[in-house]
Amino acid sequence: MKFQKQPTTISEQLDLLKNRGMTIENEAFACECLRLIGYYRLSAYWLPYEKPPTAEATRSKEFSGGTSFANVHSVYVFDRNLRILLLEAIERIEIHIRARWVFYMCEKHGAHSHLDCSNFNGKVNHATHLTKLSHEIKRSSEVFIEHYGKKYSSPEIPPLWATAELMTFGQVSQWIVNTSDNSIRSKIARDLGFPTKETFEGTMQALTYVRNICAHHSRLWNRKLVKGPPYIKRLKDDLKTITTPKGGTEADKHIYNILVLVLHMINSQNVNATFKNRFVNLLADLDIHHLRMMGFPDDWSSRRIWDA
């Protein structure tokens, strides 16, 4: 089938929403939102308000009674604030993880431990990661990188505590997972409050995925994550779990469990963080229907991670 849809004006977009059953309380405001945010981007936030489709259709493209543009816009604003707050929390976690890994690696294997392939699993993987890191160093205009290059001729690459600052969260995660010294990986896991390096590394992968969603301003609030968090028995009373077809237990892949793990890691840092209260305040205006779409269990507020 050939794509034949034609671009529409803001006025036409507004008429389309009204014809499909959406209440527009303030047309000037709605037009401004369509102009500044975009019809297509906002459509992700009014999908939950559409009537169920017929058996042969994927969408009904008709809104349930009582759907208003103000409701849709409020969810959009909530999602934006959720991403901002979550990105701030993940930044703190990312810095902590990077600092712990750098400290343990340098303490045990030296300032340039990242150059020694014997410290990592797989020579090919190590060479690939080191090549990427070299490109970042060459592109960098950071003062500390330029200072090293002017003062030292060997090794060409700066020490780990400097180069690690150029790594993304995803890259740090890959370097840690490929670290051959299991004792270092286990220490980092314990520092972040995880029982094993496997559960910690699974959480890092999930957080990297969520961080990318936040950084690219994509819809997050009701998304079912492609890469979900691991099931951690120690946190079974806080996590929302589901039963697999084979009768096993795994963590639900909606954003609720990510928030639980983020709070768990923030708490493990023993800092006077306000993230829990800020998350709770942000959630205060959501009804139970919206919370369920985020994976929240009905008794979430009485669970230990939120009630403590």
N, C-alpha and C positions, 0 to 999 in steps of 0.2 A: 504494500500500500504506500502510495506517495504522500508525503506530508504536504497538506494544503492549507493549514491554518494561517490566517492573515493577522498581522499586528492590529491591536485595537487601541482606541484612544482611552484616556482616563474616564471620560464620560460614558463611553461604551462599557468599560469594565464595571463601573458603578451600576449601570442599568442591568448588566448581566447578573450581578449579585442580588439586586432587588427582585429580578424575575425568578431567581432560584429560591427566593423565600427569606433572604437575609434582611433584617431590619437595620436601616441606616439612620441613626439618631441625628447625626450631624454630617451632612453631606460635604461641607467644606473641609471638615477634619478628615473624613474618609478619603476624599480626593487627594489631600495633602499626603496622607499615608501611602496611598497607591503610587503617588509620584516619587516619594522619598524612599520607600521600602520596596515597592514593586508588587504587582499582582501575583506573580509566580511564587515569590518568596512567602508572601502572606498565605498563599493557598495551602501551604503545609500546616498552617495553624487553624484553618477552618475545616480541614478534612474530618476531624473527629466530630464536627457538628452536622455532617451530612447524614441523610437518611440511609439506612442499609440498602445496598444495591439489589437488584433482582438477580436470579440465579445465573443468567447469561451475561451480566454486566459486571465490570470491575468497580464502577462508581455510579451512584444515583445522580450526582450533581444537583441534588435538591436538599435544602437545609431543613432540619427539624424545626418544629415550631418553637419560637422564642429565641432563635439564634440572632444575635445582634453583632454588628461590626465592633462595637465597644468590647464585647466579650472576647472576640477574636484578637483584638489589639491588646487587651490586657494579658492574654496568654503569651503573645509575642514579647511583650515587655518583661513578663515573668521569666521567660526563657533566656532573654538577654541578660537579666540580672543574675540568673542561676549560673550561666556560663562565666560571667565576670567573677563571681564569688568562688566558683569551683577552680577557675584558672589561677586565682590568687592562692588558694589552698595547695594546689598541685605544685605551684612554683616553690612554695616553702618546702614541700616534701622532696621535690627534685633537687634542691640545693643541699638538703640534708643527706640524701642518698649519694650525691656526687662527692660531698665532703668526706663521708665515711669511707667510700671506696678508695678515694685518693689517699687518705691517711693510712689505711691498712696496706695498700699496695706499696706505698713509699716506705713505710715502716719496715716491711718485711723484704721487699725486693728492690728498693732503691729508687732514686729520683726519676730515672728513665726506665722504670719497669715496663712501661707500655711499648718499648722498642724491642723487648726480648720475646720472641715468639714462643719460647718455652713456658712463659707465664700464661699462655692462652691455649684453648682447645682448637686445634685445626690451623695449620700453617696458612692455608688458603684464606680462611676467614680473617685471620689476623692481618695478612697482607692487604686484604680488601679494606678493612677498617682503618689500617694505618695509611693507606693511600688516600682515603677520603679525608682523614685528619690532616694529612700534608697539604691537600688542596685548601682546606679551611685556613691553615696557617699562612699559606701564600696569599690568600685573599684578604686576610685580616689586617686591619689598620689599628688594632689595639696597641696601646703604648707599651704594655709589658711584652708583647710579641716582638715589636720593633726594637725594644731595648735589648732583648736576648740576642737577636740577630746581629746587632752592632757590636755587642761585647764578646760573644762567644762564637767560635767557629766549629766546635764539635762538642756533643752531637749537634747536628743541624736542627733537629727538632727540640723545642724547649722541654723542661721537665713536666712530669704529669700534672702537677698542681696548676701549671699555667695552661697547658693544652686542653685539659679537661673543661676549662671555662668556655672553650669554643664548641663543645659537644652539645647537641640537642639532647632532650630527654630520651628520645628513641635511641640515639647513639650511645649514651651512657648505659642504657639498659642492655644493649647488645654487647658492649664491652664487659659489663658485669657478668652477664650470662655466659660469656666465653672465657671468663677468668678460670684458669685451671686449678687454682688453689681453693678448694672447697671450704676451707676454714674461714677464708675471707668472706666468701659469699654467705656463709652461715652467720658470721658475726654481724654483717649488715642486716640480715633478716631479723636477728634478735634485737638489734638496735631500733628497728622499725616496728617491733612488737609481733613478729611472725614466728610461728613454731618451726618452720622449715624454710630452707632456701627456695624450694620449689613453689610454695605458696606465695612467697615474697616475689619471686620472679614472674609468676603468673599474674600477680596484681600489678606489677610494673608494666607488663604488656597491655593490660586492660586500661591502665591510667594513661599510657602513651596514646592509645586510640582515642580516649575521651579528651585528652588535651588537644589533639589535632582537631577534633570536632569543635572545641571551644575556640581555638586559635583561628579557625576558618569561618567562624560565626555561623555554623550550621545548626539546624534544629537539634536540640538535645533532650528536652524535658520528657517526651513520651517515646523516645526512640528505643527500639530493642537493639542492643549492642551486638555487633558482629563478633567482637571479642569480649566475652564476659569475664567477670572475676572468678577466681577459683573458689571452691567450697572449702571453708576452713572450719573444722569441727569446733575449735576453741571459740569461734564467734557464732555458733549455730543459733544462739538465742537472739542475736541481733540481725543476722542475715535473713533474707527471705529465700527460702529454698523451694525447689520443685523436685518431683519424683520423675526419674527418667523412664522411658519405655521398658528398660530392663530391670526396673525396681531400685535403681541406685538413687543417690541424692546429689544434686548440683545446685549451684547458686543461680538464682534468676538473673536474666541478662538486662534488666531495666536499670535505670539510673539510681534507684534507691540503694542497691547494694554497693555501688561506687561511693555514694555519700557515706555509708557506714564504714567502708574501708578507709576513706579519707579521714574521717573523724578518728578512727582507731589509730592511724599513723600520726595524726596531729597530737593526739593524747600521749603517744609514746615518746614524744619529744620533750615532755614535761615543761611546756611553755604556757604562759598565761594567754592562750589563744581564745578568741571570741567567735570562732567559726561556727560552733554548734548553735549558739544563740542567734547568730546572723542567719544561718540556714533555717532555723525554726521560725524566726520572724518573717523570712521570705515566704515560707510555706503557709503562714497563718491565714492568708486570704484565699487559699485554694480549697475547693470543696472535696468531699471524699471521692467523687467520680474522677476528678483530675489527679488526685493522689494515687488512686488505683492504677491509672494509666502510666504512672511513673514507677509502678512496682511496689508502692508502699502498702504494707499490711495494715489492716484496720487498727491494730493495736500498737502501731509504730511508736507513738509518743510515750508509751509506758515501758518500752524496751530499754535495757540498761544503757546503751550507748547514747540515747537521747534523754533519758531521765536522770542520769547521774549528775 
